[in-house]
Amino acid sequence: MPPETRDIPEPSGRLTLADGRVLAWDEHGDVRGPAVLYLHGTPGCRILWSEIPRMATEAGVRLIMADRPGCGASDFQPGRRITGWPDDVGALADHLRLSRYWVLGASGGGPYALACASGGDPRLVRAAVTSGIGPLDTPEARDRLTDTNRSIFLAAASGAEAAVAIARALTSGGASMAAMIATMPPGDQAIVREHPGMLAELVDLRAVVAHGPEGLAHDLWLATQPWGFDLGGIRIPVDFYAGDEDRNVPVRMVEEQASRVPRSTFTVWPGAGHLAELVRLGEVVAHLVAAD
C-alpha cells in the first residue's frame, strides 16, 4: 500500500506525565532484551522505516521509539529545551520498570541522546549517536551545512512563525523522490536502490505533524540554540558514528562532538551517507548493549 494511503498506526503505549502531557512510544524486538531508547531525527517521530522491527528482533534488543513533545502522538510542550528531554525519558523508564537502559540518537536526535548522557540517570549505561547533528548556534557551525539545510535552520532560528512555516513546507510532500535521489551521495543512492520503497516511507511525514507543525517547528528552532549542557561533563561512554559521504551532517561535525566527550569512540563508515545509520541500526545497537 502506498505510504500516502496508509493509516497512521496507533502507538504501542501512551504515558501521562506529571505535568499532564502525553508521551507516546512504539516498541519493537525482544521484550526481554536490553532496552534501547531510539531518539528520532528532525523531522521525525516514532514511525520511521518498516525494516526496523526486524533489525531490533535480530539484534535481540527491546527497541523503544518515543515521540518528542509535539511530534507524532506526543503532546506539545511550550518552551521546552533539549535539557528537559532526559526527564521525559526517565519517566518512561520508570513506567516501563527499566533497571538499565541505553540510548541511541540518530541525526537530529543526537543532541537529545547526549543530553540524556549528561543527565546523570544511573540506569543509563551507554549512549550512541549516529550521524548526529552538532551545535548550530554559531554562524561558523551553520556554514558547514549544505545550502538547503543552512537556509532551513537560519529561517527556523529567526522565530516561531518562520519555524512553523518551514515545518509545514518540509512535510508538504512537494519534492519529488527522483529529485531527492539526484542530490544524494553515491552511498545513499545505493541504499535506496537496494531497499525499494524505503525512501517513500521516510518522506511520508504525516505522522510527524499529526497534531500540527508546532512540535517539529520547535525541534528545528532548538537545533539552532545552545544545548544547555557541557559535552565535557558526560561521564558515561558514548559511541559516535558518521558516514564520510554524509551531506546532511558532515563527518567533521560528528568528530568534533566525539573529541569533546571524555569516554567516546568514533567510527567512520567509508563510502556512507546519511541513510547508513538506518541500514546499520542493527549492528549499532548490538554493539551498544554488548560494549559495557
NORJOVEN-V415711 format. One record per pair of residues at least 6 apart in sequence whose ideal C-beta (glycine too) atoms are under 7 Angstrom apart, sorted by the first residue. I is the first residue (numbers start at 0). J is the second residue. Records with the same first field share a line. If there is no record, write none. Layout:
I: J  J
This chain:
2: 199  200  203
3: 203
7: 205  206  209
8: 46
10: 23  24  25  45  72
11: 24  25  26
12: 24
13: 21  23  72
14: 22  90  91  94
15: 21
16: 22  87  90
20: 68  74  76
21: 73  74
22: 65  73  87  91
23: 45  66  71  72  73
24: 45  63  64  65  66  91
25: 45  64
26: 61  62  63
27: 51  52  55  62
28: 52  55  56  58  60  61  62
29: 56  59  60  61
30: 61
32: 59  60  61
33: 60  61  101  288
34: 61  63  97  100
35: 60  61  62  63  101  103  284  287  288
36: 63  65  88  100  102
37: 62  63  64  103
38: 102  103  104  105  108  111  112
39: 45  47  64  105  108
40: 105  106  107  108
41: 106  107  218  219  222
42: 169  170  204  207  215
43: 107  207
44: 66  70  71  206  207
45: 64  65  66  71
46: 71  206
48: 197  200  201  277
49: 200
51: 280
54: 280  281
55: 62
57: 281
58: 281  284  285
60: 284  288
62: 284
65: 91
66: 72  73
67: 73  84  214  218
68: 74  75  76  79  214
69: 75  76  210  213  214  217
70: 207  214  215  218
71: 206  207  209
72: 209
75: 210  213  214
79: 217
80: 221  227
81: 110  111  114  221  226  227
82: 114  227  228
84: 111  114  115
85: 114  115  118  120
88: 115
89: 120
92: 100  122
97: 122
98: 122
99: 122  124
100: 122  123
101: 124  125  126  287  288
102: 112  115  123  126
103: 112  127  129  283  284  287
104: 111  112  113  128  131
105: 129  130  276
106: 130  131  132  248  276
107: 132  218  222
109: 128  131  132
110: 132  226
112: 126  128
113: 126  128  230  233
114: 226  228
115: 123  126
116: 123  126  233  235  237
117: 228  232  233
123: 235
124: 235  291
125: 235  236  287  290  291
126: 235  237
127: 237  238  283  287
128: 237  239
129: 240  276  283
130: 240  241  242  245  248  253  273  276
131: 239  248  253  256
132: 222  248
133: 140  252  255  256
134: 140  226
135: 141  152  222  223
136: 223  224  225
141: 149  152  153
143: 249  252
144: 152
145: 246
148: 247
151: 165  219
152: 219  222  223
154: 161  165
155: 161  162  165  219  220  223
156: 220  223
159: 216
162: 216  219  220
163: 212  213  216
165: 216  219
166: 208  212  215  216  219
167: 212
170: 204  207  208  212
172: 202
176: 198  199  202
179: 198
180: 188  191
183: 272
184: 244  246  272
185: 244
186: 242  244  270  271  272  275
187: 272  273  274
190: 274  278
191: 197  198
207: 215
208: 215
230: 256  259  260
231: 259  261
233: 260  261
235: 262
236: 262  290
237: 260  262  263
238: 264  286  287
239: 253  256  257  263  264  265
240: 266  268  276  283
241: 248  250  253  254  267  268
242: 250  268  271  272  273  275
243: 250  267  268  269  271
244: 270  271  272
245: 272  273
246: 272  273
247: 273
248: 273
250: 267
254: 265
257: 263  265
268: 275
